[in-house]
Amino acid sequence: MGIFAMPLGWLLQLIYKVIGNYGISLVILTLLVKLALFPVYAKSIKSSSRMGELQPKVKEIQQKYANDPAMMNQKVNELYKDEGVSMYGGCLPMVVQMFIIMGLFTLLRNPLAYLTNDEMIFAVHESFLWIKDLAQPDMWILPIGSAVATFLSQNMSSAAAAMGGNAQAKGMNQVMKFIFPVMILWMARSYPAGLAVYWFISQFVQIFYNLAFAKMKKNDDTKRVQAKKDKANEGKKRVERKSK
């Protein structure tokens, strides 16, 4: 992951040169990365949500063509094409963001391996708020805050999966929303506090992203319903014109 950690290290050094505070630089770096990833997150969530909504129709096709796999795949692909949904629309954005996140983890877990500026050797040991040394673990406050923020974010994701009607995603999210925060709590107590700062800010921002995604989904659903109504009304008008 060093190939992704290096440019992020350059960006962190640039921010530090302007700000002069390592803790605040970490916060700004996190916000910039989350802002850059917003379109990717939005595309992934939107695609996953639409895939979930289409699951009942997909199951109907699977049942209807259970004895003809080739025709079943053709009909499913036609359904996705008609609905404007890509089977890989939710996967590719996830791959992009995972590489970036892993690059950040690599950078912040061992910053001195990727920070070339000599003054950063001392900067990573700066204090921030109650944290005396950002290169050392914070044993309770940040880990607990990170775990809580992760739980809230995961819980909102679980609710989104349930609304989308994707039972498999719903079941997975229900499990992960409890397991993942515990994992974050445990890991944050052993990793440098700088990494925990990144994770806490990242998950805190993600909560607001989830709210934005929920609003986007509601607007999209409203537009689709209205489009169907308009199409139905147009069909009725054509029939009335022909009858006259």
C-alpha positions as CSV (number, residue, x, y, z in Angstrom):
1,M,0.0,0.0,0.0
2,G,3.1,2.2,0.0
3,I,2.3,3.4,-3.5
4,F,-0.9,5.0,-2.2
5,A,0.6,6.1,1.2
6,M,3.4,8.1,-0.5
7,P,1.2,10.8,-2.2
8,L,-1.0,11.0,0.9
9,G,2.2,11.6,2.8
10,W,3.1,14.5,0.5
11,L,-0.3,16.0,0.9
12,L,0.0,15.7,4.7
13,Q,3.3,17.4,4.7
14,L,2.0,20.2,2.5
15,I,-0.9,20.8,4.9
16,Y,1.4,20.7,7.9
17,K,3.7,23.3,6.2
18,V,0.7,25.7,6.0
19,I,-1.0,24.9,9.3
20,G,2.0,24.1,11.5
21,N,0.0,21.7,13.7
22,Y,0.1,17.9,13.1
23,G,-3.2,17.1,14.8
24,I,-5.1,19.8,12.8
25,S,-3.3,18.7,9.6
26,L,-4.6,15.1,10.2
27,V,-8.2,16.5,10.5
28,I,-7.9,18.6,7.3
29,L,-6.3,15.6,5.5
30,T,-9.2,13.4,6.5
31,L,-11.8,16.0,5.5
32,L,-10.1,16.5,2.1
33,V,-10.1,12.7,1.5
34,K,-13.7,12.3,2.5
35,L,-14.7,15.2,0.3
36,A,-12.9,13.7,-2.7
37,L,-14.5,10.4,-2.1
38,F,-18.1,11.7,-1.8
39,P,-19.0,11.1,-5.4
40,V,-17.6,7.6,-5.2
41,Y,-19.5,6.9,-2.0
42,A,-22.7,8.4,-3.6
43,K,-22.4,6.2,-6.7
44,S,-21.7,3.1,-4.6
45,I,-24.7,3.7,-2.3
46,K,-27.0,4.6,-5.1
47,S,-26.1,1.5,-7.1
48,S,-26.4,-0.8,-4.1
49,S,-29.7,0.7,-3.2
50,R,-31.1,0.2,-6.7
51,M,-29.8,-3.4,-6.8
52,G,-31.6,-4.1,-3.5
53,E,-34.9,-2.6,-4.9
54,L,-34.6,-4.9,-7.9
55,Q,-34.1,-8.1,-5.9
56,P,-37.8,-9.1,-5.9
57,K,-37.9,-8.9,-9.8
58,V,-34.6,-10.7,-10.0
59,K,-36.0,-13.5,-7.8
60,E,-39.0,-13.8,-10.1
61,I,-36.8,-14.2,-13.1
62,Q,-34.7,-16.8,-11.2
63,Q,-37.7,-18.8,-10.3
64,K,-39.2,-18.5,-13.8
65,Y,-36.1,-19.6,-15.6
66,A,-34.6,-21.9,-13.0
67,N,-34.2,-24.6,-15.6
68,D,-32.6,-22.4,-18.1
69,P,-29.5,-20.6,-16.6
70,A,-28.5,-18.9,-19.9
71,M,-32.0,-17.4,-20.4
72,M,-32.1,-16.4,-16.7
73,N,-28.8,-14.5,-17.0
74,Q,-30.0,-12.8,-20.1
75,K,-33.3,-11.7,-18.5
76,V,-31.5,-10.4,-15.4
77,N,-29.0,-8.4,-17.5
78,E,-31.9,-7.0,-19.5
79,L,-33.6,-6.0,-16.3
80,Y,-30.5,-4.2,-15.1
81,K,-30.1,-2.5,-18.5
82,D,-33.7,-1.4,-18.6
83,E,-33.4,0.0,-15.0
84,G,-30.1,1.7,-15.7
85,V,-28.3,-0.3,-13.1
86,S,-24.8,-1.8,-13.4
87,M,-24.0,-5.1,-11.7
88,Y,-20.5,-3.7,-10.9
89,G,-21.6,-0.1,-10.1
90,G,-21.4,-0.8,-6.3
91,C,-18.2,-2.8,-6.5
92,L,-15.8,-0.6,-8.5
93,P,-16.3,2.5,-6.3
94,M,-15.7,0.3,-3.2
95,V,-12.4,-0.8,-4.7
96,V,-11.3,2.7,-5.3
97,Q,-12.1,3.9,-1.8
98,M,-10.5,0.8,-0.2
99,F,-7.2,1.5,-1.9
100,I,-7.2,5.1,-0.6
101,I,-8.3,4.0,2.9
102,M,-5.6,1.3,3.1
103,G,-3.1,3.9,1.9
104,L,-4.1,6.2,4.7
105,F,-3.9,3.4,7.2
106,T,-0.4,2.5,6.0
107,L,0.7,6.2,6.2
108,L,-0.7,6.9,9.6
109,R,0.3,3.6,11.2
110,N,3.9,4.2,10.3
111,P,4.1,7.9,9.2
112,L,7.9,8.3,9.4
113,A,8.3,5.7,6.6
114,Y,6.5,8.0,4.1
115,L,7.1,11.5,5.4
116,T,10.3,12.9,3.8
117,N,10.5,16.3,5.6
118,D,12.9,16.2,8.5
119,E,10.6,18.4,10.7
120,M,7.9,15.8,10.4
121,I,10.0,13.4,12.5
122,F,9.2,15.6,15.5
123,A,5.7,16.7,14.2
124,V,4.3,13.2,14.5
125,H,5.0,13.3,18.3
126,E,3.2,16.6,18.8
127,S,0.4,16.8,21.3
128,F,-3.2,17.4,20.3
129,L,-6.1,18.3,22.6
130,W,-5.7,15.8,25.5
131,I,-3.3,13.5,23.6
132,K,0.3,14.0,24.7
133,D,1.9,12.2,21.7
134,L,0.0,11.4,18.5
135,A,2.5,8.7,17.6
136,Q,1.5,6.8,20.7
137,P,-1.9,5.1,21.4
138,D,-4.7,6.9,23.2
139,M,-6.1,4.2,25.4
140,W,-9.7,5.2,25.9
141,I,-11.2,8.4,24.7
142,L,-10.4,8.2,21.0
143,P,-11.0,4.4,20.8
144,I,-14.4,4.8,22.5
145,G,-15.3,7.8,20.3
146,S,-14.2,5.9,17.2
147,A,-16.2,2.8,18.2
148,V,-19.4,4.9,18.8
149,A,-19.0,6.8,15.6
150,T,-18.5,3.6,13.7
151,F,-21.6,2.0,15.3
152,L,-23.8,5.0,14.4
153,S,-22.5,4.9,10.8
154,Q,-22.9,1.1,10.5
155,N,-26.4,1.4,12.0
156,M,-27.4,4.0,9.4
157,S,-26.0,1.7,6.7
158,S,-28.0,-1.2,8.0
159,A,-31.2,0.9,7.9
160,A,-30.4,1.9,4.3
161,A,-29.9,-1.8,3.3
162,A,-33.3,-2.6,4.9
163,M,-35.0,0.2,3.0
164,G,-33.5,-1.1,-0.2
165,G,-35.0,-4.5,0.4
166,N,-31.6,-6.3,0.1
167,A,-32.0,-9.1,2.7
168,Q,-28.4,-10.4,2.3
169,A,-27.0,-6.9,2.8
170,K,-29.3,-6.3,5.7
171,G,-28.2,-9.5,7.5
172,M,-24.5,-8.7,6.9
173,N,-24.9,-5.1,8.2
174,Q,-26.8,-6.2,11.2
175,V,-23.9,-8.4,12.2
176,M,-21.1,-6.0,11.3
177,K,-22.7,-3.0,13.0
178,F,-21.9,-4.7,16.3
179,I,-18.7,-6.6,15.5
180,F,-16.9,-3.8,13.6
181,P,-17.1,-1.1,16.4
182,V,-15.6,-3.6,18.8
183,M,-12.8,-4.3,16.4
184,I,-12.2,-0.6,16.0
185,L,-12.1,-0.1,19.8
186,W,-9.6,-2.9,20.2
187,M,-7.4,-1.7,17.2
188,A,-7.5,2.0,18.2
189,R,-6.0,1.2,21.6
190,S,-2.9,-0.3,19.9
191,Y,-2.4,2.0,16.9
192,P,-0.9,5.5,17.0
193,A,-3.4,8.1,18.1
194,G,-3.0,9.9,14.8
195,L,-4.6,6.9,13.1
196,A,-7.5,7.0,15.6
197,V,-8.0,10.7,14.9
198,Y,-8.4,9.9,11.2
199,W,-10.8,7.1,11.9
200,F,-13.0,9.1,14.3
201,I,-13.2,12.1,12.0
202,S,-13.8,9.9,9.0
203,Q,-16.7,8.0,10.7
204,F,-18.2,11.3,12.1
205,V,-18.3,12.7,8.6
206,Q,-19.7,9.5,7.2
207,I,-22.7,9.9,9.5
208,F,-23.5,13.2,7.7
209,Y,-22.9,11.5,4.4
210,N,-25.4,8.8,5.3
211,L,-27.9,11.5,6.0
212,A,-27.2,13.1,2.6
213,F,-27.5,9.7,0.9
214,A,-30.8,9.0,2.5
215,K,-32.1,12.4,1.3
216,M,-30.7,11.6,-2.2
217,K,-32.5,8.3,-2.2
218,K,-35.7,9.8,-1.2
219,N,-35.5,12.4,-4.0
220,D,-34.6,9.7,-6.5
221,D,-37.6,7.6,-5.4
222,T,-39.9,10.5,-5.7
223,K,-38.7,11.3,-9.2
224,R,-39.1,7.7,-10.3
225,V,-42.6,7.5,-8.9
226,Q,-43.5,10.8,-10.6
227,A,-42.0,9.6,-13.9
228,K,-44.1,6.4,-13.7
229,K,-47.2,8.5,-13.1
230,D,-46.4,10.8,-16.0
231,K,-45.8,7.8,-18.2
232,A,-49.1,6.3,-17.2
233,N,-51.0,9.6,-17.7
234,E,-49.5,10.0,-21.1
235,G,-50.6,6.5,-22.0
236,K,-54.2,7.2,-20.9
237,K,-54.2,10.4,-22.9
238,R,-53.1,8.5,-26.0
239,V,-55.9,6.0,-25.5
240,E,-58.4,8.8,-25.0
241,R,-57.2,10.5,-28.2
242,K,-57.5,7.3,-30.2
243,S,-61.0,6.6,-28.8
244,K,-62.1,10.0,-30.0
